[in-house]
Amino acid sequence: MYQILIGILHDTRLLAMILAGIAAVATVLTVAMPLLASDPLPKRMKAVALEREKIRQRERERMARGEKISLRQTPKQFVRRAVDSFQLAKWVGQEEAREKLIQAGYRGEAPYLTYLFFRMVTPIAALVLSVLYVFFILQLDKPVTIKLGICLFATYLGMHLPWLFLKNKIQKRQLSIRRAFPDALDLLLICVESGMSIEAAFRKVSNEIGSQSIPLAEELTLTTAELSYLPDRRQAYDNLAKRTDLEGVKSVCVALQQAERYGTPLAHTLRVLAQENRDMRMAEAEKKAAALPPKLTVPMILFFLPVLFVVILGPAAIRVMALN
């Protein structure tokens, strides 16, 4: 088997044919995938509507039976027991973690307890798996100190794994909000100029922007609810700024607070802020486009240039081999 693999690796013509076939398949897939892609939005909206009807029917049945209904997620019993037994809220609990969980879209006590639970479990699991792999499965021919260092490094990575997962979720959510926020401001401006109240404008925009950014629709819906029941309306804008942690959203919240306090006209401010957010979105796209050539350097060297050399020098090499 090894001799066959070595023979294949030494056969330059076969390797060239394999690489050319892979390149041809990749080219066909690259051209065909955009043509075969379909819009999943109607299917998703239909699935959401069906699920909403199921939930409504289930909750009506529970109300008819007189069961207690909770709108928040409840943590698993073993998670709560582990957090309470080891006092994880005291040792690894942080207020910053609560804010980051909210920014990632996880609200309530259940996500917080789950986060604390995995902060304890992932380092232990990483340590056990690394010890089994390094000492028993891999059996490295290295000193014990190096093996222990590898295990400790894996434990350190396991300790930061929940935080990295949370940070990734926050970045994805902020990216979705940042891309859709200028369009949401345009819709909000149209609603305000038409004479709608700010609560009705937020509700209307949240219904319309859901097809473009579900996280932004959730935040606007939550802000609409807070504007209805909070004694201080400015607190609702502060909460929106904290939940998103985006400069564009913070500036809009400051403008809304000033309009609430001083009665300043809101339409002109929203128009200026919408243009600024649109310019920021365009600048971000231009920045990514400017960073594309350096990122393409390594793929071009690894994939394009060898194929180009094969195409250019291949006929000459075949003639030289035929003459010899």
C-alpha positions in Angstrom: 0.0 0.0 0.0 2.8 2.4 0.9 4.7 1.6 -2.3 1.6 2.4 -4.3 1.2 5.7 -2.6 4.9 6.5 -3.1 4.6 5.6 -6.8 1.6 7.9 -7.2 3.5 10.8 -5.5 6.4 10.2 -7.9 4.2 10.2 -11.0 4.1 13.8 -12.0 1.8 13.3 -14.9 -0.8 11.6 -12.7 -0.5 14.3 -10.1 -1.0 17.0 -12.8 -4.1 15.2 -14.0 -5.5 15.0 -10.4 -4.9 18.7 -9.7 -6.4 19.7 -13.1 -9.5 17.6 -12.3 -9.9 19.2 -8.9 -9.5 22.6 -10.4 -12.1 21.9 -13.1 -14.6 20.5 -10.5 -14.0 23.6 -8.3 -14.5 25.9 -11.2 -17.8 24.2 -12.2 -19.0 24.3 -8.6 -18.1 28.0 -8.3 -20.0 28.9 -11.4 -23.0 26.7 -10.8 -23.6 27.3 -7.1 -25.0 30.9 -7.4 -27.3 29.7 -10.2 -28.7 26.9 -8.1 -29.1 28.9 -4.9 -32.7 29.7 -4.0 -34.2 32.2 -1.7 -34.8 30.4 1.7 -36.8 33.4 3.1 -40.3 32.2 2.1 -39.6 28.7 3.4 -38.3 30.1 6.7 -41.2 32.5 7.1 -43.6 29.6 6.5 -41.8 27.5 9.0 -41.9 30.3 11.6 -45.6 30.8 11.0 -46.3 27.1 11.5 -44.2 27.0 14.6 -45.9 30.0 16.0 -49.3 28.4 15.5 -48.1 25.3 17.2 -46.7 27.2 20.2 -50.0 29.3 20.4 -52.1 26.1 20.4 -49.8 24.4 23.0 -49.9 27.4 25.3 -53.7 27.6 25.1 -53.9 24.0 26.1 -51.6 24.6 29.0 -53.6 27.6 30.1 -56.8 25.6 29.9 -55.2 22.9 32.2 -54.2 25.6 34.6 -50.4 25.0 34.3 -47.9 27.6 35.2 -46.5 29.4 32.1 -43.0 30.9 32.0 -41.7 33.0 29.1 -38.1 32.6 30.1 -36.0 29.5 29.6 -35.4 27.5 32.8 -32.0 25.9 33.3 -31.5 22.2 33.5 -31.6 20.8 37.0 -28.1 19.3 36.9 -26.7 22.5 35.6 -28.3 24.5 38.5 -27.1 21.9 41.0 -23.6 22.0 39.7 -23.5 25.8 39.8 -24.9 26.0 43.3 -22.7 23.1 44.6 -19.4 24.5 43.4 -20.5 28.2 43.9 -19.5 29.0 40.4 -21.3 32.3 40.5 -18.8 33.4 43.2 -15.6 32.1 41.6 -16.1 32.5 37.8 -19.3 34.7 37.7 -18.9 38.1 36.2 -21.2 41.0 35.5 -19.4 41.5 32.2 -20.4 37.9 31.2 -24.1 38.8 31.7 -23.7 41.8 29.4 -21.9 39.8 26.8 -24.6 37.1 26.9 -27.3 39.7 26.3 -25.2 41.1 23.4 -25.0 37.6 22.0 -28.8 37.2 22.2 -29.0 35.0 25.3 -31.3 36.5 27.9 -32.4 35.2 31.3 -30.9 33.1 34.0 -30.6 29.8 32.1 -27.9 31.0 29.6 -25.9 32.5 32.5 -25.9 29.3 34.5 -25.1 27.3 31.4 -22.2 29.6 30.7 -20.8 29.2 34.2 -21.3 25.4 34.0 -19.3 25.2 30.8 -16.6 27.5 32.2 -16.1 24.7 34.7 -16.6 21.7 32.5 -14.5 22.6 29.4 -11.1 22.9 31.2 -11.6 19.6 32.9 -12.7 17.9 29.7 -9.7 19.4 27.8 -7.3 18.3 30.5 -8.6 14.7 30.5 -8.7 14.4 26.7 -5.2 15.9 26.3 -3.8 13.5 29.0 -5.4 10.5 27.3 -4.2 11.6 23.9 -0.7 12.6 24.7 0.3 9.9 27.3 -1.7 6.9 26.0 -2.8 7.2 22.4 -0.1 9.3 20.8 2.8 8.2 23.1 5.1 11.1 22.2 8.8 10.4 22.6 9.3 13.6 24.5 10.2 14.5 28.1 7.4 14.5 30.7 7.6 18.3 31.1 6.8 18.9 27.5 3.8 16.5 27.7 2.6 18.3 30.8 3.0 21.6 29.1 0.9 20.4 26.2 -1.8 19.3 28.6 -1.7 22.6 30.5 -2.0 24.5 27.2 -5.0 22.4 26.2 -6.6 23.1 29.6 -6.0 26.9 29.1 -7.6 26.7 25.7 -10.6 24.8 27.2 -10.9 27.5 29.9 -11.3 30.2 27.2 -13.4 28.2 24.8 -16.8 29.4 26.2 -15.6 33.0 26.0 -14.4 32.5 22.4 -17.7 31.0 21.5 -19.6 33.9 23.1 -17.4 36.4 21.4 -18.0 34.8 18.0 -21.7 34.9 18.5 -21.5 38.6 19.4 -19.5 39.4 16.3 -21.9 37.6 14.0 -24.9 39.3 15.7 -23.3 42.8 15.5 -22.4 42.2 11.9 -26.0 41.4 11.0 -27.3 44.5 12.9 -24.6 46.8 11.4 -25.5 45.8 7.9 -29.2 46.3 8.3 -29.2 49.3 10.6 -29.0 52.0 7.9 -32.0 50.6 6.1 -33.8 50.4 9.5 -33.1 54.1 10.0 -34.5 55.0 6.6 -37.7 53.1 7.5 -37.8 54.8 10.9 -37.4 58.2 9.2 -40.3 57.5 6.9 -42.5 56.4 9.7 -41.6 59.4 11.9 -42.2 61.9 9.0 -45.6 60.3 8.3 -46.8 61.2 11.8 -46.4 57.9 13.6 -45.3 57.8 17.2 -41.8 56.4 18.1 -43.3 53.2 19.6 -45.4 52.6 16.5 -42.4 53.4 14.3 -40.2 50.9 16.1 -42.9 48.3 15.9 -43.4 48.8 12.2 -39.7 48.8 11.4 -39.2 45.6 13.5 -41.8 43.9 11.4 -40.3 45.0 8.1 -36.6 44.5 8.9 -37.0 40.9 10.1 -36.4 39.6 6.6 -33.0 41.3 6.5 -31.7 41.0 10.1 -33.5 38.9 12.7 -31.3 40.2 15.6 -32.1 43.8 14.8 -35.8 43.0 14.6 -35.6 41.3 18.0 -33.8 44.3 19.5 -36.3 46.8 18.1 -39.2 44.7 19.3 -37.7 44.5 22.8 -37.2 48.3 22.8 -40.8 48.8 21.8 -41.9 46.7 24.8 -39.6 48.6 27.1 -40.9 51.9 25.8 -44.4 50.8 26.8 -43.7 49.7 30.4 -40.6 51.5 31.7 -41.2 54.6 33.8 -38.3 56.4 32.1 -38.3 56.1 28.3 -34.6 57.1 28.1 -33.8 53.8 29.9 -35.2 51.9 27.0 -32.8 53.7 24.7 -29.9 53.1 27.0 -30.7 49.3 27.1 -30.8 49.2 23.3 -27.3 50.8 23.1 -25.9 48.3 25.7 -27.5 45.3 24.1 -26.0 46.1 20.7 -22.8 47.8 21.7 -22.5 49.5 18.3 -21.4 53.2 17.8 -24.1 53.8 15.2 -26.9 52.5 17.4 -25.5 54.5 20.4 -25.6 57.7 18.4 -29.2 57.1 17.4 -30.1 56.4 21.0 -28.5 59.6 22.2 -30.4 61.5 19.5 -33.7 59.9 20.6 -32.9 60.8 24.3 -32.3 64.4 23.3 -35.6 64.5 21.4 -37.4 63.1 24.5 -35.8 65.6 26.8 -35.7 68.8 24.8 -38.4 68.2 22.2 -36.0 68.7 19.2 -37.1 67.6 15.7 -36.2 64.0 15.1 -36.6 63.7 11.3 -33.5 65.7 10.4 -31.3 63.9 13.0 -32.4 60.5 11.7 -31.7 61.5 8.1 -28.2 62.6 9.0 -27.5 59.5 11.1 -28.9 57.2 8.4 -26.4 58.8 5.9 -23.6 58.4 8.4 -24.3 54.7 9.0 -24.6 54.1 5.3 -21.2 55.8 4.8 -19.8 53.6 7.6 -21.1 50.5 5.9 -19.6 51.5 2.6 -16.3 52.3 4.2 -16.3 48.8 5.8 -17.0 47.3 2.4 -14.1 49.3 0.8 -11.8 48.3 3.6 -12.6 44.6 3.0 -12.1 45.1 -0.7 -8.7 46.8 -0.1 -7.6 43.9 2.1 -8.5 41.3 -0.5 -5.3 41.4 -2.7 -2.9 40.5 0.2 -5.2 37.7 1.3 -5.3 36.3 -2.3 -1.5 36.2 -2.5 -1.0 32.8 -0.7 -3.9 31.0 -2.5 -2.6 32.3 -5.9 0.9 31.0 -5.1 -0.4 27.6 -3.9 -3.1 26.9 -6.4 -3.0 29.2 -9.5 0.7 29.4 -10.2 1.4 25.6 -10.2 -1.5 25.0 -12.6 -0.2 27.9 -14.8 3.3 26.4 -14.9 1.8 23.0 -15.8 -0.1 24.5 -18.7 2.8 26.6 -20.0 5.7 24.3 -19.4 3.8 21.0 -19.9 4.0 20.8 -23.7 7.7 21.8 -23.7 8.5 19.1 -21.1 6.6 16.5 -23.1 8.6 17.3 -26.2 11.9 17.1 -24.3 10.9 13.8 -22.8 10.0 12.5 -26.3 13.3 13.6 -27.8 15.2 11.8 -25.0 
